[in-house]
Amino acid sequence: MTQKSSVRREALMTELHGEARRYMAAYALFNQAVADHLGLHPTDVQCLNLLSLEEGPVTTGRVAELTGLTTGSATRLVDRLERSGYVTRERSTEDRRRVLVALVPERMAELGALWRKLNSTWGTMFDVYSDAEVALLIAHMRRTVEVSAAQIERLRSGDLD
C-alpha cells in the first residue's frame, strides 16, 4: 500500500468508526422507541424478534442462549413477556417436565403490523443499491452478528486482553 493510499485508508477507517458509533446509537434509540411504544423493555423487543425466527416453542434455556442472558435473567424476561401477553408457557408434549415458551400469534400479528409500517420506510432505503451492494450489506450484517457474539463473550468472560 502506498503512503497516499495508507493515509486515505486511515481517514476512511476513522470516518467508518465514527459512523458505526452513530449507527449503533441510532439503532439502540430506535429500539428503545419501539419498546416504549409497545410498553416493553428493549431487550424484550429483541427477544421477540429472535423468538420469531425460531421454529416453534423453545425452553427458557434457549431464550437465555438467544439473548446471551443468564437463565435467571431470561426467566424474568419471559415473565415480562408473559405478563404483556406476547408469550405463554406450556408443557412439552414429549416431556411433561419441560416447560416451553410459545409466542402468542395474535400479539405477534400486532407486532408484525407495527414492523410492516416501520419497514416500508426502511425498505425504500435499499432501492438505491445494486444487487451486488445488497449482497455486500447482507455479508456485512452476518459478519457483524458473528463479531458481536464473540465480543459479547469476551466482555462476559472478562477476557479483554
N, C-alpha and C positions, 0 to 999 in steps of 0.2 A: 504494500500500500504506500502510495506517495505521501509526502508530508501534507500536501494540499488536500488529498482525499482523507487523510487521517484527521486533519483539522475539521473538515466538513462532517466526517463521521462523528467526531466528539460533539460538535454542535447539534447534530441530529439526535444523538443519544441524550443530551441534556434536555432538548425540547421534548423528546419522547417521554422521559421520566416525569417531566412537569405535566404533560398531557395525561399520562397514566394516572398520576395522583388526582388530577381534576376529574378524570373519568370515573375512578373508583369512588371519589367523594360524591359525584353526581348520582351514581348508581345507588350508593348507600342512602342518600337523601331521598331518591325516588322510591326505594324500597320502604323507607320509613313513612313516606306519604301514603303509599298503598296500604301499609299496615294500619296507619291512623284512620284512613277511610273505612277500612274493614273492622276497626276496633280490635285489632290483633297486635301482637308483638312482631317486629320484623323477622325474627327467627321463625316464628310460626308460619309466616307467609312463605318463606323459602322452604320450610319443611313440607308444606302443602304442594309446592312446586315439585319437590323431589319425589314425594309420595305419588304424585300423579304420573310420574314416569315409571313407577314400579308396576309389575303385573300382579294385581290383586293385593289382598291384605298382607301386612307384614307384622313382625313382632316389634316390641318396643326396643329390643336389642338392635334390630335392623334400623329403626329410627335413629338410634344412637350412632350407628355406623354411617348412615347417610349424612347426618348433620355434624358428626365429629364431637357430639356432646357425650358426657358421661351418661351411664344408664339412669342415674338419679335425675339428672337434668332432662334427659329425654322423657322420662316418666312425667315430670312436671309439664313439659311441653305438650305431651299427649293429653294430660289432664286439661290444659287450657283449650286445646283444640276440641276436646270432647264437650267441655262446658259451652263452647261457642257454636257447637253443632256441626263442625266440619268432619269429625271422625266419630266412630263408635268402637267400642271394644267388643270382641266376640270370641267365643271359644272355638278353637280349631276343631274341625270335624274329624281330623286324623288323630289328634292327640288332645283330649279334653283338658289336659293340664296347661296347654299353651293358650295364651291369650293373644289374639291378633288385633291389630289396629286397621280398621277399614274406613275408607273415605265415604262420606255421605253424598251420593250422587246429586241430590237436589242442591246442596250447598256448593258443591264443586261446579255445578252448572252456573250458579250465580257468580262464582269467582271467574269462571270461563268467560262469562258475558263481559265482566269488567276488563279482563285481559284483551278480549277482542276489540273493545272500544279503544283501549290504550294502544294495542298493537297496530291498528290501522295507520296511525301516525308514524310509529316506529318502522313499519314495513316500507313506507314510501322512501325512507332514508336510504334504502339499499337500491332503489331504482337507478341511481347514477353509476352503479358499479357493474362491470362486466361479470360474466360467469366466472372467469378466472380470478377476479378480485374477490368475489363472494366465496369461492373455494379457499382462497388465502385467508379470508376472515374466519371461516369455519375452522381451518387448521390452527389459526392463532387462538381461537377460543378453546379448542380442545387442549392445546398445549398449555394455555393459561390455567385450565382446570387441573391439569397434572402438576404443574409447578406450584399452584396454590395448595394442593393437597400435601405436597412434600414440605412446603413452608409451614403449613399448619402443624404437621408432625414435628418439625424442628422446634417450633415455638412451644408446643405442649410438652415435649421431652426435655426442653431446656438446653438442647444441643445447638447453640448458636455460634460455636467456634468454627 
